Structures are given as structure tokens and as C-alpha cells.
Amino acid sequence: MELYEAIEKRRTIRDFADKPIDAETVKRILSAGLKAPTNNHLRQWEFVIINDKKERSRVLNLKDMTDPEDCDKMLDGFGMTDADQRGMYHIAMPKQFSMLYNAGCLILPFFKLREPLLQPTCLSSLNEFASIWCCIENILLAAASEGILGVTRIPMTEELEHIQKTINHPDDYAMPCYIALGYPDRDAKLPVQKVIKVESRMHFNKW
Ligand SMILES: Cc1cc2nc3c(=O)[nH]c(=O)nc-3n(C[C@H](O)[C@H](O)[C@H](O)COP(=O)(O)O)c2cc1C
């Protein structure tokens, strides 16, 4: 598949077919992640793969938000008015746990911290965090080129604390998100994707 085709095919899905991803395919996808640009040349990224459902139950400390009224209240609280954006949240919120639990492959990516992530002193303090997101995008695009889609979820603080206890990762490594990958379910729901006309975002010489 051409790169541009993989870029077009990559969408976030939260409904997975009951089909694992074979180990060689996972390796190819993660190898693409490990080719991403990195701030300090070292690619200090590690991946914890959790495919055993019992282990997933142990590691995942979150619930689906099943009541659409609760979702609306949350979105109103954010002051969110865009209908497509609200539509995406209505698709996403009832699946925050189930998408991770049901995925063909659940990956917890980690990057090495140089200083505390949440107390940056300058832009370059965030370089390690920025680099792992380059790695994650490579993973998502490589997966799309294999016909595999997925979703990233940003963990809440209590989820991170729980993960540290259950998988016992070193203190100087941090997890930016969960990556759930899998073959899309036939009825996988896709929110409306905002289409942006590139010319409307291009500025020449001045904003
Ligand atoms: C930094 C980042 C954080 C995200 N967090 C979540 C999340 O917590 N839960 C979720 O279901 N999707 C999450 N997503 C997926 C977005 O909702 C999705 O990328 C967006 O709606 C655009 O849809 P598309 O990926 O299909 O183009 C996240 C994506 C990014 C890049």
C-alpha cells in the first residue's frame, strides 16, 4: 500500500473483530514505530504487549460511560458545541474500556523520562514526549497499511498508578497512551472526520 493510501485508510476505530494479530505482523508494525524520528538519537521506547484477557482485566482500571446523558453533561461542561465533535465523543465514551479489552492487540508504549513530564521548563523538556508520539503515528500508519486500525487513549492519573503497580515498569519510564489495534469489526462505527481544505490553513510570509 502506498504511504498516502495508508494515511487515508488510517481511522480511529473502537469496534474490533474477534481476531488476534499474528506476532510477526505486530513485530513489523512496532519496527515501523522504532524508525520514527527521535530527539536524542536513542529511541528509548519499550512496548508492553498484553494479549491475555485475564491480564488485560488486571491492568485496565477504567469503565465505559454507558449513559448518553452523562456524556452530554460532560461535553456541556467542556463547552463543546461542534456537532461532529460531540458525535465522536458519543461514539467513543461508551467504549473506552471495551475497545482496549476487545482489541486484537493491546500495546502499552513507554518512553524514557529525562525530567518530570508534567513540570516542563522549556519546550525541549517535552522532546521525549514529542518523540514517542512520532513513534505512535508510525505504528498507526504501519498498522493501517496492514489493514489493521486502532485507537489511542490517554490514561487518567489513577489508571497510570494502577498500571505501574500491575506491570511494575521502571519509575523513569512513562506511558503516554494505550494503543489498541485490531481488524475492524464489520459494523465498526466511524465518526464524521473533519475534512479541512489545506489552502484554508496555509499562510505565506505572514499569518
Ligand atoms: C493525542 C490523542 C489523544 C486521543 N485520546 C483518545 C481517547 O482518550 N479516547 C479515544 O477513544 N480516542 C482518543 N483519540 C482518538 C481521537 O478521538 C481521533 O483520532 C479523532 O477523533 C480523529 O478521528 P480519526 O483518527 O478517525 O481521524 C486520541 C487521539 C490523539 C491523537
The ligand as an SDF file (V2000), in Angstrom:
LIG
                    3D

 31 33  0  0  0  0  0  0  0  0999 V2000
   -3.3800   12.6700   21.4630 C   0  0  0  0  0  0  0  0  0  0  0  0
   -4.6220   11.8770   21.1680 C   0  0  0  0  0  0  0  0  0  0  0  0
   -5.4360   11.5000   22.2150 C   0  0  0  0  0  0  0  0  0  0  0  0
   -6.5870   10.7310   21.9690 C   0  0  0  0  0  0  0  0  0  0  0  0
   -7.3290   10.2910   23.0370 N   0  0  0  0  0  0  0  0  0  0  0  0
   -8.3530    9.4440   22.8330 C   0  0  0  0  0  0  0  0  0  0  0  0
   -9.0150    8.8510   23.9440 C   0  0  0  0  0  0  0  0  0  0  0  0
   -8.6610    9.0710   25.1130 O   0  0  0  0  0  0  0  0  0  0  0  0
  -10.0570    8.0170   23.6750 N   0  0  0  0  0  0  0  0  0  0  0  0
  -10.4610    7.7260   22.4020 C   0  0  0  0  0  0  0  0  0  0  0  0
  -11.4110    6.9460   22.2330 O   0  0  0  0  0  0  0  0  0  0  0  0
   -9.8410    8.2890   21.3190 N   0  0  0  0  0  0  0  0  0  0  0  0
   -8.7940    9.1110   21.5100 C   0  0  0  0  0  0  0  0  0  0  0  0
   -8.1070    9.6390   20.4450 N   0  0  0  0  0  0  0  0  0  0  0  0
   -8.5640    9.3740   19.0660 C   0  0  0  0  0  0  0  0  0  0  0  0
   -9.2750   10.6050   18.5210 C   0  0  0  0  0  0  0  0  0  0  0  0
  -10.5710   10.6880   19.0690 O   0  0  0  0  0  0  0  0  0  0  0  0
   -9.3510   10.5320   16.9760 C   0  0  0  0  0  0  0  0  0  0  0  0
   -8.0370   10.4980   16.4620 O   0  0  0  0  0  0  0  0  0  0  0  0
  -10.0720   11.7590   16.4040 C   0  0  0  0  0  0  0  0  0  0  0  0
  -11.4330   11.7270   16.7940 O   0  0  0  0  0  0  0  0  0  0  0  0
   -9.9810   11.8550   14.8800 C   0  0  0  0  0  0  0  0  0  0  0  0
  -10.5390   10.7090   14.2700 O   0  0  0  0  0  0  0  0  0  0  0  0
   -9.6820    9.8490   13.2280 P   0  0  0  0  0  0  0  0  0  0  0  0
   -8.4560    9.3380   13.9840 O   0  0  0  0  0  0  0  0  0  0  0  0
  -10.5920    8.7160   12.8100 O   0  0  0  0  0  0  0  0  0  0  0  0
   -9.3190   10.7380   12.1120 O   0  0  0  0  0  0  0  0  0  0  0  0
   -6.9470   10.3950   20.6470 C   0  0  0  0  0  0  0  0  0  0  0  0
   -6.1260   10.7900   19.5930 C   0  0  0  0  0  0  0  0  0  0  0  0
   -4.9630   11.5050   19.8390 C   0  0  0  0  0  0  0  0  0  0  0  0
   -4.0730   11.8990   18.6870 C   0  0  0  0  0  0  0  0  0  0  0  0
  1  2  1  0
  2  3  1  0
  2 30  2  0
  3  4  2  0
  4  5  1  0
  4 28  1  0
  5  6  2  0
  6  7  1  0
  6 13  1  0
  7  8  2  0
  7  9  1  0
  9 10  1  0
 10 11  2  0
 10 12  1  0
 12 13  2  0
 13 14  1  0
 14 15  1  0
 14 28  1  0
 15 16  1  0
 16 17  1  0
 16 18  1  0
 18 19  1  0
 18 20  1  0
 20 21  1  0
 20 22  1  0
 22 23  1  0
 23 24  1  0
 24 25  2  0
 24 26  1  0
 24 27  1  0
 28 29  2  0
 29 30  1  0
 30 31  1  0
M  END
$$$$
